[in-house]
Amino acid sequence: MPHEVFESERLYDDADTELDLIAPKAKRAQWRHRRVGPSFLKFGRRVKYHGADLNEWINRNRITTTTSHV
């Protein structure tokens, strides 16, 4: 079942505190440099994240655990 953590149609600015749910701002900058992490948009020096891309990234990286029987 996909999760909607972010508003799908919203563009989030890299300075938005909501993005700290994914990683701190410095870590997101490292990810962008290494081309890992969620997809992003660049408008000159401004970095934006589309809510739908953030939700997709979260769902791709979801780890499902199983119940262990001890």
Backbone as XML, in Angstrom:
<?xml version="1.0"?>
<chain id="A" units="angstrom">
  <residue number="1" name="MET">
    <atom name="N" x="0.836" y="-1.176" z="0.000"/>
    <atom name="CA" x="0.000" y="0.000" z="0.000"/>
    <atom name="C" x="0.888" y="1.249" z="0.000"/>
  </residue>
  <residue number="2" name="PRO">
    <atom name="N" x="0.805" y="2.079" z="-1.034"/>
    <atom name="CA" x="1.623" y="3.296" z="-1.102"/>
    <atom name="C" x="1.214" y="4.322" z="-0.042"/>
  </residue>
  <residue number="3" name="HIS">
    <atom name="N" x="2.203" y="5.012" z="0.477"/>
    <atom name="CA" x="1.962" y="6.048" z="1.476"/>
    <atom name="C" x="2.093" y="7.422" z="0.848"/>
  </residue>
  <residue number="4" name="GLU">
    <atom name="N" x="1.237" y="8.341" z="1.267"/>
    <atom name="CA" x="1.288" y="9.736" z="0.832"/>
    <atom name="C" x="1.717" y="10.569" z="2.030"/>
  </residue>
  <residue number="5" name="VAL">
    <atom name="N" x="2.987" y="10.823" z="2.146"/>
    <atom name="CA" x="3.518" y="11.616" z="3.246"/>
    <atom name="C" x="3.501" y="13.096" z="2.871"/>
  </residue>
  <residue number="6" name="PHE">
    <atom name="N" x="3.790" y="13.389" z="1.606"/>
    <atom name="CA" x="3.850" y="14.760" z="1.113"/>
    <atom name="C" x="2.675" y="15.027" z="0.187"/>
  </residue>
  <residue number="7" name="GLU">
    <atom name="N" x="2.290" y="16.300" z="0.061"/>
    <atom name="CA" x="1.226" y="16.686" z="-0.863"/>
    <atom name="C" x="1.733" y="16.470" z="-2.279"/>
  </residue>
  <residue number="8" name="SER">
    <atom name="N" x="1.065" y="15.620" z="-3.033"/>
    <atom name="CA" x="1.549" y="15.179" z="-4.345"/>
    <atom name="C" x="1.749" y="16.301" z="-5.350"/>
  </residue>
  <residue number="9" name="GLU">
    <atom name="N" x="0.903" y="17.315" z="-5.337"/>
    <atom name="CA" x="0.983" y="18.368" z="-6.345"/>
    <atom name="C" x="1.825" y="19.562" z="-5.906"/>
  </residue>
  <residue number="10" name="ARG">
    <atom name="N" x="2.354" y="19.536" z="-4.701"/>
    <atom name="CA" x="3.113" y="20.678" z="-4.185"/>
    <atom name="C" x="4.588" y="20.588" z="-4.573"/>
  </residue>
  <residue number="11" name="LEU">
    <atom name="N" x="5.198" y="21.750" z="-4.836"/>
    <atom name="CA" x="6.649" y="21.835" z="-5.007"/>
    <atom name="C" x="7.236" y="22.285" z="-3.681"/>
  </residue>
  <residue number="12" name="TYR">
    <atom name="N" x="8.120" y="21.469" z="-3.126"/>
    <atom name="CA" x="8.770" y="21.770" z="-1.852"/>
    <atom name="C" x="10.121" y="22.400" z="-2.113"/>
  </residue>
  <residue number="13" name="ASP">
    <atom name="N" x="10.401" y="23.489" z="-1.411"/>
    <atom name="CA" x="11.697" y="24.136" z="-1.489"/>
    <atom name="C" x="12.665" y="23.375" z="-0.593"/>
  </residue>
  <residue number="14" name="ASP">
    <atom name="N" x="13.937" y="23.350" z="-0.967"/>
    <atom name="CA" x="14.919" y="22.617" z="-0.176"/>
    <atom name="C" x="15.001" y="23.130" z="1.262"/>
  </residue>
  <residue number="15" name="ALA">
    <atom name="N" x="14.601" y="24.366" z="1.496"/>
    <atom name="CA" x="14.637" y="24.937" z="2.844"/>
    <atom name="C" x="13.419" y="24.561" z="3.682"/>
  </residue>
  <residue number="16" name="ASP">
    <atom name="N" x="12.395" y="23.944" z="3.091"/>
    <atom name="CA" x="11.187" y="23.558" z="3.837"/>
    <atom name="C" x="11.524" y="22.515" z="4.894"/>
  </residue>
  <residue number="17" name="THR">
    <atom name="N" x="11.094" y="22.773" z="6.110"/>
    <atom name="CA" x="11.421" y="21.875" z="7.223"/>
    <atom name="C" x="10.773" y="20.502" z="7.080"/>
  </residue>
  <residue number="18" name="GLU">
    <atom name="N" x="9.702" y="20.391" z="6.303"/>
    <atom name="CA" x="9.053" y="19.091" z="6.108"/>
    <atom name="C" x="10.026" y="18.075" z="5.505"/>
  </residue>
  <residue number="19" name="LEU">
    <atom name="N" x="10.968" y="18.551" z="4.720"/>
    <atom name="CA" x="11.917" y="17.648" z="4.066"/>
    <atom name="C" x="12.888" y="17.011" z="5.045"/>
  </residue>
  <residue number="20" name="ASP">
    <atom name="N" x="12.970" y="17.552" z="6.258"/>
    <atom name="CA" x="13.833" y="16.941" z="7.273"/>
    <atom name="C" x="13.333" y="15.559" z="7.676"/>
  </residue>
  <residue number="21" name="LEU">
    <atom name="N" x="12.094" y="15.208" z="7.304"/>
    <atom name="CA" x="11.600" y="13.847" z="7.530"/>
    <atom name="C" x="12.430" y="12.843" z="6.731"/>
  </residue>
  <residue number="22" name="ILE">
    <atom name="N" x="12.907" y="13.272" z="5.572"/>
    <atom name="CA" x="13.710" y="12.394" z="4.710"/>
    <atom name="C" x="15.161" y="12.395" z="5.154"/>
  </residue>
  <residue number="23" name="ALA">
    <atom name="N" x="15.731" y="13.581" z="5.287"/>
    <atom name="CA" x="17.137" y="13.727" z="5.691"/>
    <atom name="C" x="17.395" y="15.203" z="5.966"/>
  </residue>
  <residue number="24" name="PRO">
    <atom name="N" x="18.413" y="15.493" z="6.768"/>
    <atom name="CA" x="18.783" y="16.900" z="6.988"/>
    <atom name="C" x="19.210" y="17.563" z="5.672"/>
  </residue>
  <residue number="25" name="LYS">
    <atom name="N" x="19.143" y="18.875" z="5.638"/>
    <atom name="CA" x="19.450" y="19.636" z="4.417"/>
    <atom name="C" x="20.843" y="19.313" z="3.876"/>
  </residue>
  <residue number="26" name="ALA">
    <atom name="N" x="21.834" y="19.207" z="4.742"/>
    <atom name="CA" x="23.203" y="18.905" z="4.294"/>
    <atom name="C" x="23.281" y="17.522" z="3.646"/>
  </residue>
  <residue number="27" name="LYS">
    <atom name="N" x="22.576" y="16.564" z="4.190"/>
    <atom name="CA" x="22.573" y="15.203" z="3.618"/>
    <atom name="C" x="21.903" y="15.215" z="2.246"/>
  </residue>
  <residue number="28" name="ARG">
    <atom name="N" x="20.796" y="15.967" z="2.110"/>
    <atom name="CA" x="20.134" y="16.066" z="0.803"/>
    <atom name="C" x="21.074" y="16.685" z="-0.223"/>
  </residue>
  <residue number="29" name="ALA">
    <atom name="N" x="21.887" y="17.665" z="0.179"/>
    <atom name="CA" x="22.862" y="18.276" z="-0.737"/>
    <atom name="C" x="23.895" y="17.238" z="-1.185"/>
  </residue>
  <residue number="30" name="GLN">
    <atom name="N" x="24.343" y="16.402" z="-0.256"/>
    <atom name="CA" x="25.283" y="15.330" z="-0.614"/>
    <atom name="C" x="24.640" y="14.366" z="-1.593"/>
  </residue>
  <residue number="31" name="TRP">
    <atom name="N" x="23.395" y="13.999" z="-1.331"/>
    <atom name="CA" x="22.688" y="13.082" z="-2.224"/>
    <atom name="C" x="22.567" y="13.664" z="-3.624"/>
  </residue>
  <residue number="32" name="ARG">
    <atom name="N" x="22.213" y="14.955" z="-3.706"/>
    <atom name="CA" x="22.084" y="15.577" z="-5.029"/>
    <atom name="C" x="23.420" y="15.549" z="-5.757"/>
  </residue>
  <residue number="33" name="HIS">
    <atom name="N" x="24.500" y="15.841" z="-5.056"/>
    <atom name="CA" x="25.828" y="15.821" z="-5.664"/>
    <atom name="C" x="26.181" y="14.429" z="-6.182"/>
  </residue>
  <residue number="34" name="ARG">
    <atom name="N" x="25.796" y="13.402" z="-5.423"/>
    <atom name="CA" x="26.090" y="12.012" z="-5.804"/>
    <atom name="C" x="25.013" y="11.410" z="-6.709"/>
  </residue>
  <residue number="35" name="ARG">
    <atom name="N" x="23.935" y="12.174" z="-6.970"/>
    <atom name="CA" x="22.803" y="11.724" z="-7.800"/>
    <atom name="C" x="22.086" y="10.518" z="-7.196"/>
  </residue>
  <residue number="36" name="VAL">
    <atom name="N" x="21.898" y="10.553" z="-5.880"/>
    <atom name="CA" x="21.097" y="9.543" z="-5.191"/>
    <atom name="C" x="19.987" y="10.288" z="-4.446"/>
  </residue>
  <residue number="37" name="GLY">
    <atom name="N" x="19.087" y="9.549" z="-3.823"/>
    <atom name="CA" x="17.985" y="10.189" z="-3.109"/>
    <atom name="C" x="16.836" y="10.505" z="-4.046"/>
  </residue>
  <residue number="38" name="PRO">
    <atom name="N" x="15.867" y="11.278" z="-3.557"/>
    <atom name="CA" x="14.689" y="11.586" z="-4.376"/>
    <atom name="C" x="15.032" y="12.504" z="-5.551"/>
  </residue>
  <residue number="39" name="SER">
    <atom name="N" x="14.241" y="12.411" z="-6.609"/>
    <atom name="CA" x="14.406" y="13.291" z="-7.766"/>
    <atom name="C" x="14.193" y="14.732" z="-7.335"/>
  </residue>
  <residue number="40" name="PHE">
    <atom name="N" x="14.858" y="15.654" z="-8.024"/>
    <atom name="CA" x="14.736" y="17.074" z="-7.687"/>
    <atom name="C" x="14.755" y="17.903" z="-8.953"/>
  </residue>
  <residue number="41" name="LEU">
    <atom name="N" x="14.329" y="19.145" z="-8.810"/>
    <atom name="CA" x="14.318" y="20.109" z="-9.907"/>
    <atom name="C" x="15.249" y="21.249" z="-9.559"/>
  </residue>
  <residue number="42" name="LYS">
    <atom name="N" x="15.937" y="21.801" z="-10.553"/>
    <atom name="CA" x="16.802" y="22.962" z="-10.324"/>
    <atom name="C" x="16.299" y="24.118" z="-11.173"/>
  </residue>
  <residue number="43" name="PHE">
    <atom name="N" x="16.144" y="25.253" z="-10.533"/>
    <atom name="CA" x="15.807" y="26.503" z="-11.204"/>
    <atom name="C" x="16.944" y="27.457" z="-10.875"/>
  </residue>
  <residue number="44" name="GLY">
    <atom name="N" x="17.968" y="27.467" z="-11.704"/>
    <atom name="CA" x="19.170" y="28.217" z="-11.367"/>
    <atom name="C" x="19.812" y="27.576" z="-10.155"/>
  </residue>
  <residue number="45" name="ARG">
    <atom name="N" x="19.928" y="28.326" z="-9.064"/>
    <atom name="CA" x="20.497" y="27.786" z="-7.836"/>
    <atom name="C" x="19.429" y="27.216" z="-6.903"/>
  </residue>
  <residue number="46" name="ARG">
    <atom name="N" x="18.177" y="27.430" z="-7.234"/>
    <atom name="CA" x="17.087" y="26.976" z="-6.366"/>
    <atom name="C" x="16.785" y="25.501" z="-6.611"/>
  </residue>
  <residue number="47" name="VAL">
    <atom name="N" x="16.627" y="24.771" z="-5.529"/>
    <atom name="CA" x="16.332" y="23.337" z="-5.598"/>
    <atom name="C" x="14.912" y="23.118" z="-5.095"/>
  </residue>
  <residue number="48" name="LYS">
    <atom name="N" x="14.143" y="22.371" z="-5.870"/>
    <atom name="CA" x="12.758" y="22.053" z="-5.510"/>
    <atom name="C" x="12.552" y="20.551" z="-5.605"/>
  </residue>
  <residue number="49" name="TYR">
    <atom name="N" x="11.626" y="20.063" z="-4.802"/>
    <atom name="CA" x="11.222" y="18.661" z="-4.846"/>
    <atom name="C" x="9.720" y="18.608" z="-5.094"/>
  </residue>
  <residue number="50" name="HIS">
    <atom name="N" x="9.296" y="17.793" z="-6.032"/>
    <atom name="CA" x="7.869" y="17.611" z="-6.292"/>
    <atom name="C" x="7.342" y="16.571" z="-5.304"/>
  </residue>
  <residue number="51" name="GLY">
    <atom name="N" x="6.221" y="16.868" z="-4.679"/>
    <atom name="CA" x="5.650" y="15.978" z="-3.670"/>
    <atom name="C" x="5.446" y="14.558" z="-4.162"/>
  </residue>
  <residue number="52" name="ALA">
    <atom name="N" x="4.995" y="14.403" z="-5.404"/>
    <atom name="CA" x="4.782" y="13.058" z="-5.956"/>
    <atom name="C" x="6.097" y="12.286" z="-6.036"/>
  </residue>
  <residue number="53" name="ASP">
    <atom name="N" x="7.191" y="12.976" z="-6.401"/>
    <atom name="CA" x="8.503" y="12.323" z="-6.464"/>
    <atom name="C" x="8.968" y="11.904" z="-5.074"/>
  </residue>
  <residue number="54" name="LEU">
    <atom name="N" x="8.718" y="12.749" z="-4.078"/>
    <atom name="CA" x="9.094" y="12.409" z="-2.702"/>
    <atom name="C" x="8.336" y="11.184" z="-2.224"/>
  </residue>
  <residue number="55" name="ASN">
    <atom name="N" x="7.026" y="11.142" z="-2.487"/>
    <atom name="CA" x="6.214" y="9.991" z="-2.078"/>
    <atom name="C" x="6.667" y="8.723" z="-2.791"/>
  </residue>
  <residue number="56" name="GLU">
    <atom name="N" x="6.994" y="8.833" z="-4.073"/>
    <atom name="CA" x="7.477" y="7.671" z="-4.828"/>
    <atom name="C" x="8.782" y="7.155" z="-4.232"/>
  </residue>
  <residue number="57" name="TRP">
    <atom name="N" x="9.700" y="8.061" z="-3.908"/>
    <atom name="CA" x="10.991" y="7.676" z="-3.335"/>
    <atom name="C" x="10.795" y="6.988" z="-1.983"/>
  </residue>
  <residue number="58" name="ILE">
    <atom name="N" x="9.905" y="7.544" z="-1.158"/>
    <atom name="CA" x="9.622" y="6.941" z="0.149"/>
    <atom name="C" x="9.106" y="5.520" z="-0.033"/>
  </residue>
  <residue number="59" name="ASN">
    <atom name="N" x="8.176" y="5.336" z="-0.952"/>
    <atom name="CA" x="7.584" y="4.010" z="-1.150"/>
    <atom name="C" x="8.568" y="3.019" z="-1.761"/>
  </residue>
  <residue number="60" name="ARG">
    <atom name="N" x="9.485" y="3.492" z="-2.610"/>
    <atom name="CA" x="10.514" y="2.592" z="-3.166"/>
    <atom name="C" x="11.495" y="2.136" z="-2.099"/>
  </residue>
  <residue number="61" name="ASN">
    <atom name="N" x="11.695" y="2.957" z="-1.086"/>
    <atom name="CA" x="12.680" y="2.656" z="-0.056"/>
    <atom name="C" x="12.061" y="2.084" z="1.214"/>
  </residue>
  <residue number="62" name="ARG">
    <atom name="N" x="10.806" y="1.753" z="1.139"/>
    <atom name="CA" x="10.120" y="1.170" z="2.294"/>
    <atom name="C" x="10.613" y="-0.244" z="2.526"/>
  </residue>
  <residue number="63" name="ILE">
    <atom name="N" x="10.862" y="-0.549" z="3.762"/>
    <atom name="CA" x="11.316" y="-1.888" z="4.136"/>
    <atom name="C" x="10.188" y="-2.560" z="4.903"/>
  </residue>
  <residue number="64" name="THR">
    <atom name="N" x="9.775" y="-3.698" z="4.415"/>
    <atom name="CA" x="8.711" y="-4.460" z="5.045"/>
    <atom name="C" x="9.349" y="-5.546" z="5.896"/>
  </residue>
  <residue number="65" name="THR">
    <atom name="N" x="8.951" y="-5.601" z="7.142"/>
    <atom name="CA" x="9.479" y="-6.617" z="8.040"/>
    <atom name="C" x="8.441" y="-7.711" z="8.240"/>
  </residue>
  <residue number="66" name="THR">
    <atom name="N" x="8.905" y="-8.833" z="8.724"/>
    <atom name="CA" x="8.004" y="-9.940" z="9.019"/>
    <atom name="C" x="7.951" y="-10.143" z="10.518"/>
  </residue>
  <residue number="67" name="THR">
    <atom name="N" x="6.899" y="-10.752" z="10.967"/>
    <atom name="CA" x="6.764" y="-11.064" z="12.385"/>
    <atom name="C" x="7.617" y="-12.283" z="12.691"/>
  </residue>
  <residue number="68" name="SER">
    <atom name="N" x="8.471" y="-12.151" z="13.683"/>
    <atom name="CA" x="9.303" y="-13.295" z="14.041"/>
    <atom name="C" x="8.604" y="-14.106" z="15.135"/>
  </residue>
  <residue number="69" name="HIS">
    <atom name="N" x="8.744" y="-15.369" z="15.041"/>
    <atom name="CA" x="8.175" y="-16.283" z="16.041"/>
    <atom name="C" x="9.306" y="-16.788" z="16.917"/>
  </residue>
  <residue number="70" name="VAL">
    <atom name="N" x="9.318" y="-16.308" z="18.146"/>
    <atom name="CA" x="10.400" y="-16.677" z="19.057"/>
    <atom name="C" x="9.992" y="-17.841" z="19.924"/>
  </residue>
</chain>
